[in-house]
Amino acid sequence: MKIKEQVHFDKKENKIIVAKTYDNQDVLDRAENLRKGKHGMTGENRLVGTIPMHVIQTWCKEAGVKWSDLEARKEIVRKNILSGEFDKLRVWKGTF
């Protein structure tokens, strides 16, 4: 959830900078509750994780992937969620 947004003007680089601050505790709590409750763990379909949209947007921007490129976006999400760095967002610990 976005909690703050500030706009600055950088005179040196002649740019407008938008700084956004997010609180992801709700998402982390949701993932933890889903892991404990075993929801999404049966059948062929698995809930792998719960990821805030701004995190996916940041991943795509860092990788140089356009938002409209669905297949590349899927691969970026897959790579990052399996990396172990974002384990707290994972619900199901298997591979996909």
C-alpha positions in Angstrom: 0.0 0.0 0.0 1.4 3.4 -1.0 1.7 5.6 2.1 3.6 8.6 0.7 4.6 10.3 -2.5 7.0 13.2 -2.8 8.0 15.2 -5.9 11.4 16.9 -6.2 13.1 18.9 -8.9 16.8 18.1 -9.4 18.4 21.3 -10.6 21.8 19.6 -11.5 20.2 17.1 -13.9 17.1 19.2 -14.7 14.8 16.3 -13.8 11.6 15.8 -11.8 11.9 13.0 -9.3 8.9 11.2 -7.8 9.8 9.3 -4.6 7.1 6.8 -3.5 7.1 5.1 -0.2 5.2 1.8 0.3 4.2 -0.3 3.4 4.2 -4.0 2.4 3.5 -5.4 5.8 -0.1 -6.4 4.8 1.2 -8.4 1.9 3.9 -10.1 4.1 1.2 -10.9 6.7 -1.1 -12.3 4.0 1.6 -14.6 2.6 2.5 -15.8 6.2 -1.2 -16.6 6.9 -1.6 -18.4 3.6 1.5 -20.5 4.4 0.2 -21.4 7.8 -3.3 -22.2 6.6 -2.2 -24.4 3.7 -4.5 -22.5 1.3 -3.8 -23.0 -2.3 -1.7 -26.1 -1.7 -4.0 -28.8 -3.2 -4.7 -29.9 -6.7 -2.8 -29.0 -9.8 -2.9 -25.3 -9.3 -0.7 -23.7 -6.7 -0.6 -20.3 -5.2 3.1 -19.5 -5.5 3.2 -16.2 -3.8 1.6 -12.8 -3.3 3.5 -9.9 -4.9 2.5 -6.2 -4.8 2.2 -4.7 -8.2 4.8 -2.0 -7.5 7.3 -4.7 -6.8 6.6 -6.3 -10.1 6.8 -2.9 -11.8 10.2 -2.3 -10.2 11.5 -5.8 -11.3 10.4 -5.1 -14.9 12.0 -1.6 -14.9 15.3 -3.0 -13.6 15.3 -5.8 -16.2 14.3 -3.4 -19.0 11.1 -5.3 -19.7 8.0 -3.4 -21.0 4.8 -3.9 -19.0 3.0 -5.0 -22.1 5.4 -7.9 -22.7 3.5 -10.5 -20.8 5.8 -13.5 -21.4 8.9 -11.5 -20.4 7.1 -10.2 -17.3 6.2 -13.8 -16.3 9.8 -14.8 -16.6 11.0 -11.9 -14.5 8.4 -12.8 -11.8 9.4 -16.4 -11.9 13.1 -15.7 -11.7 12.8 -13.3 -8.8 10.3 -15.4 -6.8 12.5 -18.5 -7.1 15.7 -16.6 -6.3 15.2 -16.9 -2.5 15.6 -13.2 -2.0 11.9 -12.7 -1.9 11.0 -15.8 0.2 8.7 -13.9 2.5 6.4 -13.3 -0.5 6.3 -17.0 -1.2 3.3 -19.2 -0.2 4.1 -22.5 -1.9 7.8 -23.5 -1.6 7.8 -25.8 -4.7 9.2 -25.0 -8.1 7.3 -24.1 -11.2 
